[in-house]
Amino acid sequence: MEDLQLEAFALKVIIDNKSVDIKVQPRENSDGVHFYFCELNGEKISQLRQEIKDWQQVWGNLQQHEINQIGHQIDDYFSS
């Protein structure tokens, strides 16, 4: 499958009880499925995707409340 690259953007989130800036790199595969790489200090820390009712982590070590927070901010970014 070929990935179509979309423009990255920054979010300020709370991870491990610390306010940090992460870079979110949206991707879309050839089937139109969206997923999001999250980077902190230049290192990929997680990959997220939106399911019908909630956000899921494909890989990484984020807590569910952190995943939800990032997912809601991604939603807000694309709805503005």
Steps between C-alpha positions, in 0.01 A plus 500: 500500500623845414480768770386848407677757718303790648634811674629459856383725783588565866287446810559585865393204714552352846707180503623349828352804679724736299397755239685415179489595133456208264509487123214313334559358154171400336516220247245343273548166334373418152177364652425841654566391860646784707757449773728736690864469605578695817855625558658642813846658475544355152417141598181317406323408823166370373274433206130576543190439295140600549247224537124552474457613862848563635872531433728196511875465524648272232835498681666701775478537877249781550227466758140495377428848642804633309380330181155654547649845564715487185210358297266780609762759409548337158123520450503867601791572265316361199165656591639853525 
